[in-house]
Amino acid sequence: QFMKLYQYMEKNFRNPELSLSMLAELSGLSLPTLSREFQKNLGQGFLECLHQMRIEAAKFEIEHTDASLKDIAVFVGYSNTLTMTRSFKKYTGTTPGAFRKK
């Protein structure tokens, strides 16, 4: 069952409304149970997993398009550029702008 949820997440990570609560509702699992499933199966929490999916997509867009960072942020599921920049720096050690310059 967890793999189905993970696959759903992979297909829908760009949805800014995607949340642990949404997945819990879809699966019929409680929030604590679902949270434990993420730790058990992936070794990380839901949010960390979601940010990593979004950051990988953002990296691809930065490398392969000329889209603005604002447009990329929205495209990968962030509500604004600042949120994406914070996550990007946390997981890559650099800002999206610096990553694009490389």
Sequence and secondary structure as in RCSB ss.txt:
>XXXX:A:sequence
QFMKLYQYMEKNFRNPELSLSMLAELSGLSLPTLSREFQKNLGQGFLECLHQMRIEAAKFEIEHTDASLKDIAVF
VGYSNTLTMTRSFKKYTGTTPGAFRKK
>XXXX:A:secstr
 HHHHHHHHHHHTT TT  HHHHHHHHT  HHHHHHHHHHHHSS HHHHHHHHHHHHHHHHHHH    HHHHHHH
TT SSHHHHHHHHHHHHSS HHHHHH 
